[in-house]
Amino acid sequence: MRRHVLMRTTGYDLGIFEQAIRAYAEFRAPVVPLRGEDFNLLGDHFHPLLAVLAPLYRLFPSPLTLLVAQSALLALAVVPLARWAVRAVGPRGAHAVAAGYGLSWGVASAAAFDFHEVALAVPLLAFSLEALGRRRWRAAVAWAAPLLLVKEDLGLTLAAVGAYIVLKGRTDAAYLGIGTVAAGLAGSLLEVKVLLPALAPAGGYAHGGQLADAHGSLLSALAHGPLDLLRPDIKATTLILVFAPSALLALRSPLALIALPTLGWRMASENGFHWGTAFHYSAILMPVVFAGLLDVLGRETTAVGRTPAAEAAAGHARARETARRNARAALATVLAVTAVLIPSFPLAQLAQRATWRTTSHVEAARALLARIPDGATVAASNRLAPQLTSRCTVVLFPTFPVDGRLYEYRREDLPRPTAEWIVHDPRAPEAWPYEEGHWPYPLEQQLAELAAARRTYGYEVVAVRDGITLLHRAGRPAGSAGT
């Protein structure tokens, strides 16, 4: 929330998701102006389960509602993990597991970067993993099934849950597992091949080319896959860091296999954002990592109780004490690794003085934004857009994307501005998690488009404060908020 107050959130992605959930709250299709004219967001990623947040947004129409909901969903995953930990390692150990998960870098990175649909998947998967740990196969499938409605790739995670049931369950459970594998694979295939192309303005699956671009075809990409999974080096670093919060013990659990679909598409992707530790991509992996940790510790503790009857009671007691000592050492290592990683990830921002200081630049921006009336159409800089999406129709300035296509930068393709208002901030924003600089176009091009709006398209300067420019299209009353 503090990042949003400091205007560190973005139109891409907080503004996009707010426009979608605002549409659901108003009983409309999730058409998102920030992504293009008449752009249905269900044609980008398949996440209809976002509609469950619409009633909350209807009561509290604000981007802060999305941020609070996301934090609550991420925190909810603590419940099944801690409940499992009480059984596996006792109440004190459960506190260590809860702290390790809640302070993990994957959760922190997701919470610090705007809002994303994956927040809905995190508690669903955590409850499913707990059910798997208790061999409650039907409950595990019931919790995991809604993943199909969160994002199109999560059908593969559902299939992985089914594969685990086949691997660990008895014969009667194998049929449930096989059916779950089939449902997950078929669901993702249906979404990628039918539903997303039907809803996408340009047709086709917008993100499918990320697996094929590097080698010219999907077949070639798969052939090079084993090498590409670890190149460049950032991929190997991320793979280690994913399992580091469990002190790498999760790798000893078959539950770690449930992380493979997410890790697989990320490492095979040609989008460099998918390879690292920033953004929201690792949030879904954190419940898997801690479930794997609990599976390992729980099996070791239980194994002590299965010693042969002929074993001396003293030996049995020594073995049990050794298991407990090993569990305590493992959990201490988990907390130590968590503490070491915190300064390198977004939770460290809480200790930075700049996080709690509102600059004059932010105050100037808020003063100008307040002059834009509710219900207006606005073209805004990326960091200003989510400050307006709850009360205005907002597009990005300069217009982006072009004809619904991302990364079209040719200036001659930009359509003329049609919004009533333009608000532009030339200052390079606080960059995390992006590289420092201006987006989506170089500053020179943004300034040229701003000048063209005045010179060619009839916009007039309403105010300029601390470099931020507010324009209004001539011929319309330049009222203030609430008028």
Secondary structure, 3 states (H helix, E strand, C coil): CHHHHCCCCCHHHHHHHHHHHHHHHCCCCCECHHHCCCCEHHHCCCCHHHHHHHHHHHHCCCHHHHHHHHHHHHHHCHHHHHHHHHHHHHHHHHHHHHHHHHCCHHHHHHHHCCCCCHHHHHHHHHHHHHHHHCCCHHHHHHHHHHHHHCCCCHHHHHHHHHHHHHHHCCHHHHHHHHHHHHHHHHHHHHHHHHHHHHHCCCCCCCCHHHHCCCCCCHHHHHHHHHHHCCCCHHHHHHHHHHHHHHCCHHHHCHHHHHHHHHHHHHHHCCCHHHCCCCCCCCCCHHHHHHHHHHHHHHHHHHHHCCCCCCCCHHHHHHHHHHHHHHHHHHHHHHHHHHHHHHHHCHHHHHHCHHHHCCCHHHHHHHHHHCCCCCCCEEEECCCCHHHCCCCCEEEECCCCCECCECCCCCHHHCCCCCCCEEEECCCCCCCCCCCCCCCCCCHHHHHHHHHHHHHCCCEEEEEEECCEEEEEECCCCCCCCCC
